[in-house]
């Protein structure tokens, strides 16, 4: 845990390190599976880039070990047959629960994973019962069949495997149970499982599990194109060496620990948890990390994005708000732009936005159906839009292109609905402004900046890579041209091809403008034009 946090402190952007810190705290509290079960946040890095993602399974085990002994008390004095039936019933309940819909990611839920752990308990009880002897040949065939089943699962299961967790997860679990059972008897294949290499691998398997994922996650975070060709082999060697070190220097010594339960809780759990938690908390406030907030390079949380209950006014706040800005995170990332331009032109704007929440009357998307903050934006607009004479619509238009139909924001009829809404707004409002969307980068811009400053020789070429936004911007321009008082504002045109101004990144990730970028774009924009100038080109 400490090594992973140290690696994240050195390599990660501040936003990503904060997420790593949160996942570490939940892991220390045996709840990382519940943390990851809530799903991937809009701004989260990819799951395979999260160094502590693998700890979810350890949390499930700990939760099982907390609850399972209590349930066992109910049948502790009963016969083995009753105990077996009780465990089988619990397993069946867990299996049945996997068919119940859940807003959380089922993959990480403990009650759905319980049946997999209960297979082990059932195996232990079964092996204590009297059974007819199994011959050497039968045991060998059974063990070989179990290995074949496990191998098939290993190469055929994927993220798309249905009923997992659930019935599909039982297949490899039952195969392992069969392997344990048949290896209870003497047979030729048993020698393989008793070989020195196999036993040695088993001894360090826990350490291997702990180390393999963080190393691979850091490699994915840096990017395979930015690593030398020998990096996969080097990673294997590093994982093996770290696993051997932690097994011999940490795991084995602590197995010999003779302290009391209270001492164990204090020295092995509470104190390390306090040190790691406090250390990471203060690390985020060191100048090394704090500079990115100070410079405005990180994603800003000082707005009412996703929160319509908070008044969000930008620009010359001594003036009554003249504009209402509606949209998604691609509206919110313009807040410092509106603030700087509004102060210069002596107007203010109210901004209301939510993640992935495009604004169009009659919006029908998954994010609107499932995201309360998005529906709150629409309620706010319904109540307050009539009192504004000017409205600004800013969003990730490319999310509405057919090639992005899997996007949560996608609405198949968006552009037809948007045309009807523009027709209505153009007759009701003095002016309607549409923000041309900025192009996404081929790579996380802030990550490239951070890594290039910390890894000698690191170079990541950045280029615009967003065909859907180009097509969507063209579509929006076509619609705007139909109405005399609908104007296109293309602040994104002032973004350099390398996504940097003054040597600093203007994006906080691949496509969101950071506060620094918004301010710098406002300077460039104001040198050429005025926002409320009705002579904008369509």
Backbone torsions as a table, in degrees:
resi	resn	phi	psi	omega
1	UNK	NA	-47.7	-179.5
2	UNK	-62.6	-43.0	179.9
3	UNK	-64.8	-39.0	179.8
4	UNK	-66.5	-42.9	177.6
5	UNK	-64.4	-38.6	178.0
6	UNK	-64.4	-42.4	177.3
7	UNK	-63.6	-40.9	178.0
8	UNK	-66.1	-37.2	178.2
9	UNK	-61.3	-37.5	-177.7
10	UNK	-79.2	-38.1	-171.0
11	UNK	-99.9	-30.7	-167.9
12	UNK	-84.8	155.0	166.3
13	UNK	-68.2	163.3	-177.2
14	UNK	-62.5	-41.0	179.4
15	UNK	-61.3	-42.1	-179.7
16	UNK	-70.7	-35.2	177.9
17	UNK	-67.6	-35.5	177.4
18	UNK	-62.4	-41.6	177.3
19	UNK	-65.9	-37.5	176.7
20	UNK	-63.2	-42.2	178.8
21	UNK	-61.5	-43.2	178.2
22	UNK	-62.4	-42.2	179.6
23	UNK	-67.2	-32.1	177.3
24	UNK	-67.4	-42.2	179.2
25	UNK	-63.0	-42.4	179.4
26	UNK	-68.3	-32.8	176.9
27	UNK	-65.7	-41.3	178.7
28	UNK	-66.9	-25.3	177.1
29	UNK	-93.7	13.8	179.7
30	UNK	56.9	38.2	-177.4
31	UNK	-136.4	20.3	-177.1
32	UNK	-65.6	-29.7	177.6
33	UNK	-63.3	-37.9	178.2
34	UNK	-70.9	-33.2	176.8
35	UNK	-64.1	-46.4	-179.3
36	UNK	-76.6	-22.2	-179.9
37	UNK	-67.8	-21.3	-179.6
38	UNK	-69.0	-11.3	177.6
39	UNK	99.1	172.8	-178.3
40	UNK	-85.1	123.1	176.6
41	UNK	-67.9	161.1	-175.5
42	UNK	-56.9	-38.3	-175.2
43	UNK	-100.8	5.8	-178.4
44	UNK	-66.5	149.4	168.3
45	UNK	-66.8	169.1	179.2
46	UNK	-60.9	149.3	-178.4
47	UNK	-55.7	-39.9	-176.9
48	UNK	-72.5	-4.8	177.2
49	UNK	-102.2	5.3	179.9
50	UNK	-93.3	110.9	-171.3
51	UNK	-64.2	-23.6	-177.5
52	UNK	-108.4	17.1	-179.7
53	UNK	-60.0	-36.6	-174.7
54	UNK	-68.4	-14.8	-178.6
55	UNK	-69.9	-12.4	-179.6
56	UNK	-55.3	-39.2	-176.3
57	UNK	-68.7	-33.9	176.7
58	UNK	-67.6	-35.7	177.1
59	UNK	-65.0	-41.2	177.1
60	UNK	-60.4	-43.3	179.1
61	UNK	-61.7	-45.7	-179.1
62	UNK	-63.0	-42.4	178.3
63	UNK	-62.5	-39.0	177.4
64	UNK	-62.9	-44.4	-177.7
65	UNK	-70.6	-22.8	175.3
66	UNK	-73.8	-41.1	-172.7
67	UNK	-90.4	-40.3	-172.8
68	UNK	-58.2	-45.7	179.2
69	UNK	-59.9	-33.4	178.5
70	UNK	-65.5	-42.6	178.3
71	UNK	-66.6	-33.4	-179.8
72	UNK	-64.5	-26.7	179.3
73	UNK	-59.2	-26.1	-178.8
74	UNK	-66.9	-26.7	-176.6
75	UNK	-126.9	16.7	-175.1
76	UNK	-59.0	-35.5	-177.0
77	UNK	-98.7	8.3	-178.6
78	UNK	-88.7	171.1	179.2
79	UNK	-70.3	164.0	178.6
80	UNK	-61.4	-35.0	179.1
81	UNK	-64.0	-42.4	178.4
82	UNK	-66.4	-42.5	178.9
83	UNK	-61.2	-42.6	179.5
84	UNK	-63.0	-44.5	179.0
85	UNK	-63.0	-39.2	179.0
86	UNK	-63.3	-46.5	179.7
87	UNK	-65.1	-38.4	178.5
88	UNK	-64.5	-37.7	178.4
89	UNK	-65.8	-42.5	177.1
90	UNK	-61.6	-41.5	178.9
91	UNK	-62.6	-41.8	179.4
92	UNK	-65.0	-39.3	178.0
93	UNK	-63.4	-43.9	178.3
94	UNK	-61.8	-41.4	179.7
95	UNK	-65.4	-42.7	179.6
96	UNK	-64.5	-36.0	-178.9
97	UNK	-64.3	-23.2	-178.8
98	UNK	-67.2	-16.5	179.6
99	UNK	-90.8	-4.5	179.7
100	UNK	-85.6	126.6	179.8
101	UNK	-59.4	147.8	-179.8
102	UNK	-143.9	141.7	176.3
103	UNK	-73.6	-20.3	178.4
104	UNK	-88.5	161.6	177.8
105	UNK	-72.7	113.5	-175.6
106	UNK	-60.3	-25.7	-175.5
107	UNK	-55.8	-30.9	-172.9
108	UNK	-104.2	-0.5	-171.9
109	UNK	-79.1	130.5	-173.4
110	UNK	-66.1	-37.9	-177.2
111	UNK	-70.5	-21.4	176.7
112	UNK	-85.8	-23.8	177.6
113	UNK	-88.8	-11.4	-176.6
114	UNK	-59.7	-36.8	-178.2
115	UNK	-61.4	-31.4	179.3
116	UNK	-68.4	-40.7	177.7
117	UNK	-72.5	-33.7	179.6
118	UNK	-67.7	-24.4	174.7
119	UNK	-59.5	-39.4	176.8
120	UNK	-64.7	-41.0	178.1
121	UNK	-65.3	-42.0	177.8
122	UNK	-62.7	-38.4	178.3
123	UNK	-63.1	-42.5	-179.7
124	UNK	-62.9	-43.3	179.4
125	UNK	-67.9	-42.4	-179.8
126	UNK	-59.0	-40.3	-177.5
127	UNK	-73.6	-14.6	175.3
128	UNK	-85.8	-17.1	179.5
129	UNK	-79.2	155.2	176.6
130	UNK	-71.7	130.5	-178.7
131	UNK	-137.7	154.6	174.8
132	UNK	-65.2	142.8	-178.6
133	UNK	-63.4	145.3	177.9
134	UNK	-107.3	128.8	-178.8
135	UNK	-70.2	164.8	-178.6
136	UNK	-58.8	-45.4	-178.4
137	UNK	-65.0	-43.5	179.7
138	UNK	-63.2	-41.7	179.4
139	UNK	-64.8	-40.1	179.5
140	UNK	-65.0	-44.4	178.8
141	UNK	-63.3	-42.2	179.3
142	UNK	-63.6	-43.2	179.0
143	UNK	-65.2	-41.7	179.1
144	UNK	-64.1	-41.6	178.3
145	UNK	-62.1	-41.7	179.1
146	UNK	-62.8	-41.6	178.2
147	UNK	-63.6	-40.0	178.2
148	UNK	-63.2	-41.6	178.3
149	UNK	-62.9	-45.3	179.5
150	UNK	-62.5	-41.5	179.1
151	UNK	-64.2	-40.4	178.2
152	UNK	-62.7	-44.2	178.1
153	UNK	-62.7	-40.9	-178.2
154	UNK	-58.7	-41.2	-174.4
155	UNK	-96.0	-12.1	-176.9
156	UNK	-108.2	-24.4	-179.4
157	UNK	-75.2	144.6	178.7
158	UNK	-150.2	-175.2	178.3
159	UNK	-63.6	-21.9	-178.2
160	UNK	-90.7	-0.1	-179.5
161	UNK	-60.9	125.0	-177.8
162	UNK	-75.9	155.6	176.4
163	UNK	55.5	44.9	176.8
164	UNK	-135.4	117.4	-1.1
165	UNK	-68.1	158.3	-175.6
166	UNK	136.8	-145.9	-176.8
167	UNK	-55.5	-39.1	-178.7
168	UNK	-64.6	-31.5	179.6
169	UNK	-73.3	-24.3	-179.5
170	UNK	-68.7	-28.5	-175.6
171	UNK	-60.8	-54.8	178.2
172	UNK	-66.3	-31.4	178.9
173	UNK	-65.3	-43.6	178.0
174	UNK	-66.7	-34.2	177.6
175	UNK	-65.4	-40.6	177.0
176	UNK	-65.3	-42.1	178.1
177	UNK	-60.0	-41.9	178.4
178	UNK	-64.3	-39.6	179.1
179	UNK	-63.4	-42.6	177.1
180	UNK	-62.2	-44.1	-177.9
181	UNK	-63.9	-49.3	-176.7
182	UNK	-71.3	-26.9	176.4
183	UNK	-76.2	-4.6	173.2
184	UNK	-71.5	-18.5	179.3
185	UNK	-106.1	159.2	178.1
186	UNK	-80.4	129.6	174.9
187	UNK	-160.0	161.7	-174.0
188	UNK	-57.2	-39.8	-177.3
189	UNK	-67.6	-20.4	-177.8
190	UNK	-62.4	-28.2	-179.2
191	UNK	-62.0	-33.6	178.0
192	UNK	-62.3	-44.0	-178.6
193	UNK	-72.7	-15.2	178.7
194	UNK	-102.0	2.9	-179.2
195	UNK	-67.2	158.3	-176.9
196	UNK	-62.0	-39.4	-179.0
197	UNK	-65.8	-45.0	-179.6
198	UNK	-64.9	-43.0	179.3
199	UNK	-64.8	-41.6	179.2
200	UNK	-62.9	-41.4	177.5
201	UNK	-62.8	-38.9	178.1
202	UNK	-65.2	-37.4	-178.6
203	UNK	-65.1	-37.9	-177.9
204	UNK	-99.3	9.9	-175.7
205	UNK	-60.8	-37.9	-180.0
206	UNK	-65.1	-44.7	178.1
207	UNK	-65.1	-39.5	176.3
208	UNK	-59.5	-41.8	-179.9
209	UNK	-63.7	-42.1	-178.3
210	UNK	-65.9	-38.0	-172.2
211	UNK	-90.3	-29.6	-169.2
212	UNK	-64.1	-42.4	-173.0
213	UNK	-71.0	-44.9	178.0
214	UNK	-57.8	-42.3	179.8
215	UNK	-61.3	-47.1	-179.7
216	UNK	-66.4	-37.4	179.5
217	UNK	-64.6	-41.9	178.0
218	UNK	-64.2	-38.4	177.8
219	UNK	-64.0	-42.3	178.9
220	UNK	-66.5	-36.4	-179.4
221	UNK	-63.5	-43.2	178.1
222	UNK	-67.6	-38.0	178.9
223	UNK	105.2	128.5	-177.5
224	UNK	-60.0	-29.1	-179.7
225	UNK	-71.5	-16.6	-177.5
226	UNK	-102.5	8.3	-179.5
227	UNK	-111.8	150.4	178.7
228	UNK	-66.0	158.8	-177.1
229	UNK	-59.1	-28.0	-177.1
230	UNK	-85.8	3.0	-174.3
231	UNK	-60.6	-39.7	177.8
232	UNK	-59.4	-43.9	178.8
233	UNK	-65.5	-40.2	178.7
234	UNK	-63.9	-36.3	179.3
235	UNK	-65.3	-41.2	178.7
236	UNK	-60.9	-45.6	179.8
237	UNK	-63.8	-43.6	-179.2
238	UNK	-63.3	-44.2	178.7
239	UNK	-60.7	-42.8	-179.6
240	UNK	-65.2	-44.8	-179.3
241	UNK	-64.9	-43.6	179.2
242	UNK	-65.1	-37.5	179.2
243	UNK	-65.7	-42.8	177.8
244	UNK	-64.2	-41.0	179.2
245	UNK	-62.3	-50.1	-176.8
246	UNK	-68.4	-31.4	177.9
247	UNK	-67.0	-48.2	-175.3
248	UNK	-79.7	-32.5	-173.5
249	UNK	-100.2	-15.9	-178.7
250	UNK	-123.6	-56.9	-173.9
251	UNK	-64.0	-51.2	-178.3
252	UNK	-63.8	-46.2	178.1
253	UNK	-60.1	-39.2	-178.4
254	UNK	-73.0	-22.8	174.2
255	UNK	-66.0	-24.8	-179.5
256	UNK	-93.0	3.8	-179.0
257	UNK	-58.8	130.3	-176.8
258	UNK	-110.8	11.2	-178.1
259	UNK	-71.4	163.8	177.9
260	UNK	-71.8	172.1	178.4
261	UNK	-60.7	-43.4	-179.7
262	UNK	-63.3	-41.6	178.7
263	UNK	-65.5	-39.2	178.9
264	UNK	-62.7	-44.9	179.1
265	UNK	-61.1	-41.7	-177.1
266	UNK	-69.6	-53.0	-169.9
267	UNK	-86.4	-29.4	-175.8
268	UNK	-97.7	-23.0	-176.3
269	UNK	-119.1	-62.3	-171.2
270	UNK	-63.9	-49.4	-176.8
271	UNK	-65.4	-48.4	175.9
272	UNK	-59.6	-37.7	178.9
273	UNK	-63.0	-42.7	179.5
274	UNK	-64.5	-44.1	-178.4
275	UNK	-64.8	-46.4	-179.3
276	UNK	-65.4	-44.0	-179.1
277	UNK	-64.5	-49.3	-179.0
278	UNK	-67.6	-40.8	-179.5
279	UNK	-60.8	-44.8	179.6
280	UNK	-67.8	-37.2	179.7
281	UNK	-61.0	-47.2	-179.0
282	UNK	-74.6	-28.2	178.8
283	UNK	-61.2	-36.8	-179.5
284	UNK	-69.0	-14.5	-179.6
285	UNK	-103.2	0.5	175.1
286	UNK	-69.7	151.0	179.0
287	UNK	-52.3	-32.8	179.1
288	UNK	-55.7	-39.1	179.5
289	UNK	-97.3	-40.3	-173.4
290	UNK	-64.1	-23.4	-177.6
291	UNK	-60.7	-29.6	-176.7
292	UNK	-72.2	-33.9	172.7
293	UNK	-69.8	-44.2	-177.3
294	UNK	-61.0	-38.3	-179.8
295	UNK	-81.9	-11.0	-179.7
296	UNK	79.0	29.3	-177.6
297	UNK	-90.6	-20.9	-179.4
298	UNK	-89.3	166.2	176.6
299	UNK	-66.0	127.6	-177.0
300	UNK	-83.5	136.8	176.0
301	UNK	-108.3	11.1	-176.4
302	UNK	-92.5	49.7	177.3
303	UNK	-141.7	178.8	179.3
304	UNK	-100.4	24.9	174.2
305	UNK	-56.7	131.8	-176.1
306	UNK	68.4	13.8	-178.1
307	UNK	-148.4	90.2	-178.7
308	UNK	-74.6	-11.2	179.1
309	UNK	-76.0	-10.9	-178.9
310	UNK	-103.8	129.2	179.5
311	UNK	-67.7	127.8	-174.8
312	UNK	-126.8	94.7	-175.2
313	UNK	-117.3	130.6	-179.1
314	UNK	-130.1	150.4	-177.8
315	UNK	105.4	-145.3	177.9
316	UNK	-82.0	94.4	-172.7
317	UNK	-71.6	-5.7	174.1
318	UNK	-79.3	-13.1	177.8
319	UNK	-95.7	149.2	172.9
320	UNK	-64.3	138.7	-178.4
321	UNK	-59.0	127.4	-176.4
322	UNK	-100.8	-26.3	-177.7
323	UNK	-121.1	146.2	170.4
324	UNK	-113.4	120.6	-179.8
325	UNK	-100.8	124.0	-179.0
326	UNK	-123.9	143.8	176.1
327	UNK	158.1	-157.7	-177.3
328	UNK	-104.2	-154.5	-179.1
329	UNK	-65.5	-20.2	176.1
330	UNK	-80.1	-5.3	165.7
331	UNK	-90.6	-46.2	-178.3
332	UNK	-59.6	-35.6	-176.0
333	UNK	-71.7	-4.6	175.6
334	UNK	-93.6	9.1	-173.1
335	UNK	-59.8	-43.4	179.6
336	UNK	-72.0	-26.8	173.8
337	UNK	-64.0	-50.8	178.7
338	UNK	-63.6	-35.4	-179.4
339	UNK	-63.8	-48.0	-177.6
340	UNK	-69.7	-45.7	-179.2
341	UNK	-66.8	-40.7	179.5
342	UNK	-62.8	-40.3	178.5
343	UNK	-65.6	-37.6	180.0
344	UNK	-71.8	-37.6	-176.8
345	UNK	-94.8	-0.1	175.8
346	UNK	66.5	50.1	171.6
347	UNK	-144.6	164.3	178.0
348	UNK	-129.0	160.1	-178.0
349	UNK	-135.3	139.8	171.3
350	UNK	-92.3	129.2	-179.0
351	UNK	-112.8	129.2	178.8
352	UNK	-133.5	122.0	-174.2
353	UNK	-156.3	164.9	176.5
354	UNK	-153.0	153.6	-177.7
355	UNK	-55.0	130.5	173.7
356	UNK	58.4	20.5	-173.5
357	UNK	-104.2	87.7	175.5
358	UNK	-66.8	150.9	-179.2
359	UNK	-111.5	117.8	174.3
360	UNK	-159.4	140.9	179.2
361	UNK	-65.9	131.8	-177.3
362	UNK	83.2	20.9	-177.3
363	UNK	-57.2	128.3	179.4
364	UNK	-131.5	95.6	179.0
365	UNK	-143.2	166.6	178.8
366	UNK	-65.5	-36.0	-178.6
367	UNK	-67.3	-35.1	178.3
368	UNK	-68.4	-38.1	-179.0
369	UNK	-71.3	-34.5	-170.8
370	UNK	-109.1	-7.4	-172.3
371	UNK	-116.3	107.3	-176.0
372	UNK	-61.2	-36.4	-179.0
373	UNK	-63.6	-32.7	178.0
374	UNK	-68.6	-45.8	178.7
375	UNK	-63.6	-30.8	178.1
376	UNK	-66.0	-34.7	176.4
377	UNK	-61.0	-43.0	-179.3
378	UNK	-68.2	-37.9	177.2
379	UNK	-65.4	-40.5	178.7
380	UNK	-62.7	-45.7	-179.4
381	UNK	-63.2	-41.0	179.7
382	UNK	-60.3	-35.9	-177.2
383	UNK	-83.9	-37.1	-169.4
384	UNK	-108.6	-20.2	-176.5
385	UNK	-56.4	-38.5	-177.6
386	UNK	-58.1	-25.8	-175.8
387	UNK	-88.7	-0.7	177.7
388	UNK	-101.0	136.4	178.7
389	UNK	-87.6	-17.9	-179.6
390	UNK	-132.2	142.0	-179.7
391	UNK	-133.1	141.9	177.3
392	UNK	-116.2	129.9	178.0
393	UNK	-116.2	120.4	-177.8
394	UNK	-136.4	128.7	-179.1
395	UNK	-165.2	174.0	178.1
396	UNK	-83.5	86.8	-174.5
397	UNK	-58.4	-32.9	-177.4
398	UNK	-61.5	-22.3	178.8
399	UNK	-65.4	-15.6	-178.6
400	UNK	-96.6	4.0	177.1
401	UNK	-80.5	147.3	-176.3
402	UNK	-54.7	-33.4	-179.1
403	UNK	-67.1	-14.0	177.9
404	UNK	-109.9	32.0	-176.0
405	UNK	-64.2	-17.6	178.1
406	UNK	-82.0	-7.8	178.8
407	UNK	-64.8	142.7	177.5
408	UNK	-62.4	-24.5	-176.8
409	UNK	-86.9	-8.2	-171.0
410	UNK	-69.0	134.1	173.6
411	UNK	-131.8	115.6	-174.1
412	UNK	-57.0	-29.8	-178.5
413	UNK	-102.7	22.3	-171.9
414	UNK	-57.8	-52.6	-171.9
415	UNK	-68.4	-32.3	175.0
416	UNK	-66.7	-43.8	177.9
417	UNK	-65.0	-38.6	-178.5
418	UNK	-66.2	-38.3	177.5
419	UNK	-61.8	-44.4	178.7
420	UNK	-63.5	-38.9	-180.0
421	UNK	-68.0	-39.7	177.7
422	UNK	-62.8	-40.2	177.6
423	UNK	-58.7	-42.3	179.7
424	UNK	-69.4	-47.8	-177.1
425	UNK	-66.2	-35.5	-178.4
426	UNK	-64.7	-26.7	178.5
427	UNK	-87.1	-17.9	-176.9
428	UNK	-101.9	-27.2	-172.2
429	UNK	-110.5	154.9	175.7
430	UNK	-67.7	-38.3	179.8
431	UNK	-156.1	146.3	174.3
432	UNK	-125.1	126.2	-178.2
433	UNK	-112.1	129.4	177.0
434	UNK	-110.8	122.8	179.7
435	UNK	-83.3	115.6	172.8
436	UNK	-60.3	136.3	-174.4
437	UNK	-79.6	150.7	176.6
438	UNK	-82.4	150.2	-178.5
439	UNK	-80.0	142.0	176.1
440	UNK	-74.7	150.6	177.0
441	UNK	-86.6	158.9	177.4
442	UNK	-70.8	-14.0	-177.4
443	UNK	-152.0	155.5	178.3
444	UNK	-58.4	114.1	-171.7
445	UNK	-66.1	-47.6	-178.7
446	UNK	-67.1	-37.2	178.3
447	UNK	-61.6	-43.8	178.5
448	UNK	-60.7	-39.6	179.5
449	UNK	-65.7	-44.8	-179.4
450	UNK	-63.9	-49.7	-176.1
451	UNK	-65.8	-36.4	179.8
452	UNK	-67.6	-25.4	179.0
453	UNK	-86.0	-11.5	-174.6
454	UNK	-118.7	-18.6	179.7
455	UNK	-114.8	114.3	-179.9
456	UNK	-56.4	131.4	177.2
457	UNK	81.4	-0.1	-178.5
458	UNK	-73.5	127.5	176.8
459	UNK	-139.3	124.6	179.0
460	UNK	-122.8	112.6	178.2
461	UNK	-70.1	134.0	179.3
462	UNK	-115.8	138.8	178.1
463	UNK	-152.0	151.5	174.2
464	UNK	-62.3	134.2	-177.1
465	UNK	-145.8	77.4	-170.9
466	UNK	-158.2	71.6	-178.0
467	UNK	-63.3	-36.0	-177.5
468	UNK	-65.5	-36.1	178.1
469	UNK	-69.0	-38.7	176.9
470	UNK	-59.1	-45.8	-179.7
471	UNK	-68.2	-39.1	-179.3
472	UNK	-68.4	-39.9	177.2
473	UNK	-61.2	-39.9	177.8
474	UNK	-63.7	-38.9	179.0
475	UNK	-65.0	-41.6	179.6
476	UNK	-65.4	-39.4	178.1
477	UNK	-62.9	-39.4	178.0
478	UNK	-61.2	-42.8	-179.9
479	UNK	-68.1	-41.0	-179.3
480	UNK	-63.7	-34.3	-177.7
481	UNK	-65.1	-16.2	-178.3
482	UNK	-78.4	-15.0	-172.4
483	UNK	-127.8	131.9	-172.0
484	UNK	-66.7	-26.5	-176.8
485	UNK	-112.5	25.0	173.7
486	UNK	-109.8	121.4	-171.4
487	UNK	-120.4	147.5	175.7
488	UNK	-97.4	128.7	173.3
489	UNK	-110.6	115.8	-176.3
490	UNK	-111.3	68.8	176.2
491	UNK	-66.8	-27.5	-178.8
492	UNK	-65.2	-18.5	179.4
493	UNK	-64.4	-18.2	-178.8
494	UNK	-90.8	3.9	177.5
495	UNK	-80.8	122.8	179.4
496	UNK	-64.2	159.6	-177.9
497	UNK	-63.9	-27.3	179.4
498	UNK	-93.7	5.4	175.8
499	UNK	61.5	28.9	177.9
500	UNK	-131.5	143.8	172.6
501	UNK	-131.3	126.2	-178.8
502	UNK	64.4	28.0	179.4
503	UNK	79.2	5.2	-179.1
504	UNK	-119.1	147.1	-178.8
505	UNK	-71.1	144.1	178.3
506	UNK	-101.4	-2.1	176.0
507	UNK	-112.3	150.1	173.8
508	UNK	-93.7	-13.1	176.5
509	UNK	-152.8	-133.7	-179.4
510	UNK	-85.3	-24.9	-173.6
511	UNK	-146.5	2.7	179.7
512	UNK	-103.5	126.8	179.3
513	UNK	-72.4	131.7	179.2
514	UNK	-85.9	169.2	-178.4
515	UNK	-55.5	-40.2	177.2
516	UNK	-61.3	-45.2	179.8
517	UNK	-62.2	-41.0	178.6
518	UNK	-61.2	-41.9	179.5
519	UNK	-66.4	-43.6	-179.4
520	UNK	-66.9	-38.2	177.0
521	UNK	-64.6	-36.7	178.3
522	UNK	-61.5	-40.0	178.9
523	UNK	-62.5	-46.7	-178.4
524	UNK	-67.7	-40.0	179.2
525	UNK	-63.0	-46.7	-175.2
526	UNK	-67.8	-22.3	176.5
527	UNK	-71.0	-21.9	-173.8
528	UNK	-109.4	-30.9	-172.7
529	UNK	-159.0	170.4	175.8
530	UNK	-111.1	144.3	-176.0
531	UNK	-65.5	-45.4	-174.7
532	UNK	-89.3	11.6	176.7
533	UNK	-72.7	119.8	-176.4
534	UNK	-77.1	5.3	178.4
535	UNK	-93.2	16.9	177.6
536	UNK	-58.9	146.6	173.5
537	UNK	-75.1	144.7	176.9
538	UNK	-78.9	NA	NA
